Amino acid sequence: MNRVESRTPRFVVLGAALGVLFLGLPILGLMKRVAWSSLWSQLTDAATLEALRISLYASVCATAIALVLGLPLAWVLARMQLKTRRIIRALILLPMVLPPVVGGVALLGAYGKSNGLLGGVLGDFFGIQLTYSLWGVVIAEAFVALPFLVLALEGGLRAIDTKYEESAAVMGAGDYSRFRLVVLPLLRPSLAAGLLLAWARALGEFGATITFAGNIQGRTQTTPLAVYSMLESNPEGAYALSFLLVAVCVGVLIGLRDRWISGGTQ
Amino acid sequence: MIAMHGTIVNGSFEKSFDLEVGSEIVGVVGANGTGKTSLLRTIAGLHCLSSGELTINNEISDSPAHGIFVKPESRHIGMVFQVHSLFPFLSAIENVAFPLISRGQSRGNAKKRAGEYLEQFGVSNVSSQLAKTLSGGQSQRVAIARALIGNPQAVLLDEPLSAIDEESRSVVRATIRERLLALGVSALIVSHDIEDVRQMCTRIENYTR
């Protein structure tokens, strides 16, 4: 790097500082409103614990669903020469850019009890009702979390040099063995990054969940929904829970380090 | 026994081969772009013949006219790639044990045999080191050991000594020749170094464009 390249213009530094302030101020504001003396009692309140339990259960299940569906999707996008690849990718990324409430409305259109494309079949033949149920929360969270996992895995799969799979094939490893013994270990950093991102997204899901599964305390009320409900009735509790979510997200980002930014290859 | 009478097409590259290799070590020499690596990749099953036929031990492995293509994992070949592709996340010994494990041997047994092969190629001191931490020469020795373990039906070595230093080259050449003769299989060695070929091989094939 020469001397000109290494010198950063002042307006860039100023812009970056404003950016940090813009992003950091709300977090500071949140921290200021947290009642630290009653934080523990707020977080261990029965309703809060219930919301946390639902959030944890639903987000883990949603991440598992995202993994089962996301890995084959990422493989198709990264490795198959399909004419419809752009359309498939656009469809997969849609929940990332769609307003979550619209995602929830779309889920109602698909799995809604009375008018959903599949909702009636699920109810009549299998006795399954997704709307306003815990599994509805799981589906809503999986819907918004899936793209994060697919993107991370697709990047990871593209970064794997095919020479490893070729040499494994020559050494007698069939399709499944190559995947298990070679691809999965090489994919591990991207998989970890994708799972963490998907889980964090599922944990923070709000719009699709409240639209599709409702906000029923003890059944479908997740932590973000509890924060929303508590804002008027118990602001201290809302700030305590918000602080917890921020702490979890910061933990996830620290865990990710540079993996997401560098394309999942580190 | 390897017999290949056919044409390889790879992009703009096209070349016909008439090659028969018995229980011998054949050195393949020639300038860059004469299809030496493509030849080895086709025998290994990583590239298809465009026309003609390839047989390994009298069984057809590739015959476009008859719609026959035996997958690489079913050809039972030992191979060193030009860019030796040790698995970076495995140790040296786990890399050498890989062909045995992928063909169903127990890990303990495979690692025991892998240890013996590492010893023969003078790299037993790095057996527990991750492959990504090995030097070029050490990686190449481990790759050769991995190609020769597991009694392959044929052995293909693409520039196997390119990263081996001059002092230890003759020892590695002698070990490769000794192991290949003991296996008694068809072996093809591609090398730019004519001395490598002379010392390891029993016959030389010279390819021109």
Interface residues (C-beta under 8 A of the other chain):
Chain A: D161 K163 Y164 E166 S167 A168 A169 V170 M171 G172 A173 G174 S177 L181 V182 P185 L186 R188
Chain B: A44 G45 L46 K71 P72 E73 R75 H76 I77 G78 M79 F81 V83 S85 F87 F89 L90 F98 P99 I101 S102 R103 R146 G150
